[in-house]
Amino acid sequence: GPVSGIPLAALAGVLMVTSFRMVSPHTARSILRSTRADAAIFAVTAVITICFDLIEAVQIGIVVAAFFALRQVARRSSVTREPLPGPARPGDEHIALLLLDGAMFFGAAERISTAITGGADDHPDVRVVIIRMSRLGMIDATGAHTLAEIVTELEGRGVTVILKGVQDEHHQLLSGVGVFDSLRHEKHLIGDLDDAIAHAREHIAEQTDIPGRSDSG
């Protein structure tokens, strides 16, 4: 065709001008001055595009972007101990209310596990742990397996674990990896926070002879 008669040097010049016009200098400067993650993704994609191949550059750029996104999600995932709502009652010092927030996946599961089991080491007086899961946005198989290990370890220490607010979309996964089987009793899977706290207080009352003792499981 007619294009085959155009010298390669001329075609290279056309392609260079076209590529420069495709990327706004202002946009490039803005990206490079934004977060280090965005700058790294932009730089890696640009270098691979120039040195190797556009398709490979896009693929690698997506992988790098996914890595930074997962790292950000992992950093925002946390476990925090909250005070029990309402007036304090005798025996409440033996109850730990823990809130899982964010995501529990392979990038954050180990850190969350260390926070929960390490917290139990730091507070040997805790006899019941309520884990609030209503704020947990995402959990994968690794996170679910880690949660099962957490429950098993705490129960092995004689600490009763109550799971509160397990979301419907997480139920099948948690059941499949044995999280619910690791609980001491099926009654320890509770949907309402007040019910979970009341059940925890019943356990403490049974163990310490605090008034309000119940025969619940």
C-alpha positions in Angstrom: 0.0 0.0 0.0 1.0 3.7 -0.1 2.1 3.6 3.6 4.8 1.0 2.8 6.6 3.7 0.7 6.9 6.1 3.6 10.3 6.0 5.2 10.4 4.5 8.7 12.1 7.6 10.1 9.2 9.8 8.9 6.6 7.3 10.4 8.6 7.3 13.7 8.4 11.1 13.8 4.6 11.0 13.2 4.1 8.4 15.9 6.2 10.4 18.4 4.2 13.6 17.8 1.0 11.7 18.0 2.0 10.0 21.3 3.0 13.4 22.8 -0.3 14.9 21.9 -2.2 11.9 23.4 -0.8 12.7 26.9 -1.3 16.2 28.2 1.8 17.6 29.9 -0.4 19.2 32.5 -2.0 15.9 33.3 1.3 14.1 33.5 2.7 16.7 35.9 -0.4 16.5 38.0 -0.1 12.7 38.3 3.6 12.9 39.1 2.9 15.4 41.8 0.0 13.5 43.3 0.5 10.3 45.4 3.6 8.2 45.1 1.5 5.3 44.1 -0.1 7.1 41.2 3.3 8.5 40.1 4.8 5.0 40.2 2.0 3.5 38.2 2.3 6.3 35.6 6.1 6.0 35.4 6.1 2.2 35.1 3.4 2.2 32.4 5.2 4.9 30.4 8.6 3.3 30.5 7.3 -0.1 29.5 5.2 1.4 26.7 8.3 3.2 25.3 10.7 0.3 25.8 8.6 -2.7 25.1 4.9 -2.9 24.1 1.7 -1.0 24.8 -0.4 -4.0 25.6 2.2 -5.3 28.1 2.4 -1.9 29.6 -1.3 -1.7 30.2 -1.4 -5.2 31.7 1.5 -4.5 34.0 0.1 -1.1 34.9 -3.2 -2.7 36.0 -1.3 -5.2 38.2 0.7 -2.4 39.8 -2.5 -0.4 40.4 -4.2 -3.4 41.9 -1.2 -3.9 44.3 -1.4 -0.4 45.5 -5.1 -0.5 45.9 -5.0 -3.7 48.0 -2.2 -2.2 50.1 -4.4 0.8 50.8 -7.4 -1.4 51.7 -5.2 -3.5 54.0 -3.9 -0.4 55.8 -7.4 0.9 56.4 -8.6 -2.4 57.8 -8.5 -2.5 61.6 -9.7 -4.1 64.8 -10.5 -1.8 67.7 -11.8 -2.4 71.2 -14.9 -0.4 72.0 -16.5 0.4 75.4 -19.7 -1.4 76.1 -22.6 0.9 75.4 -24.7 2.1 78.3 -24.0 2.2 82.0 -21.2 -0.1 83.2 -22.2 -3.2 85.2 -20.2 -5.4 87.5 -18.2 -7.9 85.5 -18.0 -5.8 82.3 -14.2 -5.6 82.7 -14.2 -9.3 81.7 -15.9 -8.5 78.3 -14.1 -7.3 75.3 -16.1 -5.7 72.4 -14.0 -5.7 69.2 -15.0 -4.0 66.0 -13.7 -5.4 62.7 -13.7 -2.6 60.2 -12.7 -2.6 56.5 -11.7 -5.8 54.9 -10.3 -9.1 56.2 -8.4 -10.6 53.3 -4.9 -12.1 52.7 -3.3 -8.7 52.9 -4.7 -7.8 56.4 -5.7 -11.1 58.0 -2.4 -11.8 59.8 -2.3 -8.3 61.3 -5.9 -8.5 62.5 -5.2 -11.9 64.0 -2.2 -10.6 65.8 -4.2 -7.6 67.1 -7.0 -9.9 68.5 -4.9 -12.7 70.0 -2.2 -10.2 71.2 -4.9 -8.1 72.8 -6.1 -11.3 74.7 -2.6 -11.8 75.9 -2.5 -8.2 77.2 -5.8 -8.5 79.0 -5.9 -12.0 80.7 -8.9 -10.9 82.7 -11.1 -11.0 79.6 -13.4 -14.0 79.5 -15.8 -13.2 76.7 -14.9 -11.6 73.4 -17.6 -10.1 71.2 -16.5 -9.6 67.6 -18.6 -7.1 65.7 -18.7 -8.0 62.0 -21.4 -5.7 60.7 -18.8 -3.2 59.5 -16.7 -5.8 57.7 -16.9 -4.9 54.0 -15.1 -7.8 52.5 -13.6 -11.1 53.6 -11.9 -13.8 51.5 -11.0 -17.4 52.1 -7.8 -16.5 53.8 -9.5 -14.0 56.1 -12.3 -16.5 56.9 -9.7 -19.3 57.7 -7.8 -16.8 59.9 -11.0 -15.9 61.7 -11.7 -19.6 62.4 -8.2 -19.9 63.8 -8.7 -16.9 66.0 -11.9 -18.3 67.4 -10.4 -21.7 68.0 -7.3 -20.2 69.8 -9.4 -18.0 72.0 -11.8 -20.8 72.9 -8.8 -23.0 73.6 -7.8 -20.5 76.2 -11.2 -20.6 77.8 -12.4 -17.4 76.3 -15.9 -17.5 75.0 -16.3 -15.9 71.5 -19.5 -14.3 70.3 -19.8 -13.3 66.7 -22.2 -10.4 66.2 -23.7 -9.1 63.0 -22.4 -11.6 60.4 -23.6 -10.3 57.0 -25.6 -12.6 54.8 -23.1 -12.5 51.9 -20.3 -13.7 54.3 -22.4 -16.5 55.9 -21.7 -19.2 53.4 -17.9 -18.6 53.3 -17.6 -18.5 57.1 -19.7 -21.6 57.4 -17.7 -23.4 54.8 -14.3 -22.9 56.5 -15.6 -23.9 59.9 -15.8 -20.5 61.6 -19.2 -21.3 63.1 -18.2 -24.8 64.1 -15.3 -23.3 66.1 -17.8 -21.4 68.3 -18.6 -23.0 71.7 -22.4 -22.9 71.0 -24.7 -22.0 68.1 -26.2 -19.3 70.4 -22.9 -17.4 70.1 -23.8 -16.3 66.5 -26.0 -13.2 67.3 -27.4 -10.5 65.1 -28.1 -7.7 67.6 -25.5 -6.0 69.7 -27.7 -5.6 72.8 -28.4 -9.3 72.7 -24.7 -10.2 72.3 -23.8 -8.0 75.3 -26.6 -9.5 77.4 -25.5 -13.0 76.5 -21.9 -12.1 77.4 -23.0 -10.7 80.8 -24.9 -13.9 81.5 -21.7 -15.9 80.9 -19.7 -13.6 83.2 -22.5 -13.8 85.9 -22.3 -17.6 85.7 -18.5 -17.6 86.2 -18.3 -15.0 88.9 -21.6 -15.4 90.8 -22.6 -11.9 89.9 -26.4 -11.3 90.4 -28.3 -12.0 87.2 -27.0 -15.5 86.7 -28.7 -17.5 83.9 -28.6 -21.0 82.7 -28.2 -20.0 79.1 -25.6 -21.7 76.9 
